[in-house]
């Protein structure tokens, strides 16, 4: 019997009253005396050098006690064996399947999962099994050229695993107990701030690309300043821009551009600045550093066009009627079918054929403003007289109905029924930032503008040093 346990039992013996008669035989006394001697020897050995010991099975009663109440015994944790690499409980390590069993394929133009499985020798039933795994596999129906898909095949041409990564979204398929299982994983992206600055020499796109901006980022910048700058007519050589924008990374590699957080555009010597601000409901808008909305109540141009074929004038020779008459609008030439957008929120007060205007829509805005869109090829589906529209909503498509020599949109802008030149009329402002956000916005705007200024200053100094060398 363990000596420590025996000693504990003896300590729990009841104290014998002095008046009680001791009836222990001599052999019992001898046994007790011998046990105490053995116990004393054990305690002397263990108290000489108390240290931690590790039992390969468990921490047991054989672990020594501390030599004193203040001394500590540090026992290493009994850790489980290291697990193999897993993702959300999905184990992708299999001793029977080596790296050679993986097939890496680049999606080609015209590829789909069916054609990929066919090239790998996987039958249609396995394709069906994958597609029926659940909503996670819906992304496999939208494979794009250039994407990578990895497939692992086991014995008898049996699918064992599939990996499909698109930006921060990953799909993992593995076989478990002879059944396929799909797991969708969304990775957190790292957001970094980046800067770009440039000077217009020939075109906005060329200068933007030279500054390192993508086409989408250039379009986003043009949209921010589109209410103040006519990028089709007003750009001049020497105009400049600076953009502070987000880039999103995954595992150190850029995935895509994020949003523009601040920008500056100088056109004909006048500088415009914009700062992005997100309200508590998640809606983001752009404002001047003073808190005025960059967005105007009206779009300056309601259609993407290739050129202005006729401007606003009170005397123009009509190409079909062959006589002088006023042209109280602007003609935007472009391809047939180009979407036409509502210049502002409003109500449809006319939809139909209107004499030489052809297919026409007239919108009423904020009481005193109205806009007219003529020569349409057709109207947007569901649009009808009396219906409400939002700014930017498609109301029709560019065409050449009525008296028109070529496809274009004839656009008119009226204030209290009086025609105004759409290219020069002062447009009413949209609502400024709400008062409850004003303090927070002001601090954020100052910080972002300071960052842009610091970047421009450092870039200017760098360019001067480079030129000097």
ABEGO torsion letter per residue (X at the ends): XBAAAAAAAAAABBBBBAABBBABBAAAAAAAAAAAAAAAAAAAAAAABBBBBBBAABBBAABBBBABAABBBBBBBBBBBBBBBBBGGBBABBAABBAAABBBBBBBBGBBAAAAAAAAGBBAAAAAAAAAAEAAAAAAAABBBGBBBBBBBBBGGBBABBBBBBEABBBBBBBBGGBBBBBBBBBBBBBBBBBBBBBBAABAAAAAAAAGBBAAAAAAAAAAAAAABBAAAABBBGBBBBBBBBBBBBGGBBABBBBBABBBBBBGGBBBBBBBBBBAAGBBBBBBAAGBBABBABBABABBBABBABBBBABBBBAAAGBBBBBABBBBBBBBGBBBBBABBBBBABBEBBEAAEBBBBBBBGGABBBBBBGBABBBBGBBBGBBBBBGBBABBBBABEBBABBBBBBBBBBGGBBBBAAABBBBBBBBBBAAAAAAAAAAAAAAAAAAAAAAAAAAAAAAAAAAX
